[in-house]
Amino acid sequence: MSVLPFKEDEDFRKHNQHAEESAASQLRDLVSEYESLDAQVSDMRRDQKDLMTVAKSKGWDTKALRRLLAERKRDAAELAEEQELVAKYRNLLL
């Protein structure tokens, strides 16, 4: 049993062209949406940096503030377990 090649007629070329145009359109949409989200993320990071600058100008320790914010993102039980372990290690060193 042999495989016959596709018939290269006008309908076949139109179909392929339509498929390529559709794929290209989808790709353009994906890239555009990604770039839009990337711009939004950049804007938010700049806003966060500005907010930390304001906090620093008001006398807050931004290093401690960043650590607090990072801890608030974590699971409470996991964080408590880690803090307990750090306290045990600290006591061993004393």
N, C-alpha and C positions, 0 to 999 in steps of 0.2 A: 504494500500500500504506500503510495507516494503522496507527498503533500503538494498540492497545487499552489502556485504563487497567487497572491492577490491580483485581481484584475485592476490595472491602473487606468481607470477611466475618470471622467470628469466628476461623477458623483463621489467616487472614492477620494479624490483630491479635495472636494468641497467638504466632505465629512472630516477629513484629517485637518483641514484648515480651521474648521469650526471647533474641533476638539482642542487644537493648539490655542486658538483665541480665547476659548473658555478657560483653559488652564492658566494662560497668561493673565487673564482678568482676575482670577481667584488669587494668583500669586501677588499681583499688584495690591489687591485688597488686604491680604494678610500683611504684606510689608508695610502698607500705609497704616494699618491699625497698630502694628507693633511699634512703629516710629512715633505714633501719637501717644501710646502708652509710655514709651520711653521718655518723651518730652514731659509728660505729666509727672513721672517719677523724678525726673531731674528738678522740676519745679518744686515738688514736695521736699526733696532733700535740701534744696536751697532754703526753703521756708524753715525746715528743721534747724539748719545751721544758723539762720537769722535769729530763731527763737533761743538757741543756746547763747548767741552773742548778747541778747537782751538779758538772759538769766545771769550771765557773767557780769554784765554791767551793773546788775542789781546786787552783786556780791555773792551769788550762789556759786558753789564749787561744782563746775560742770562735769568734772571727772566723776564725782560722787553721784551727781544727777543722772549721768549716762548709765552708771552701774545700776542705780535704782530702777531706771526704765527697762534695762535689760532683764533684771530680776523679775519685774512685773509681767514680762512676756512669758516667763517660764511656768511650768506646772508647779503648783504650790507644794505638793508632797515631795516632788523631786528636789526642789530648792531647799526645803526644810531638811531633807536627808543630807544634802551636800553641806549645808551650814553646820549641821551636827557633826559631821565627819571632820570638817575644818576645825571646829572647836576642840574635838578630841586630839587632833594632830597638834594644835596650838598648845594644849595642856601638856602634851608629851614633851614638847620642846622647852617648857619652862622648868 
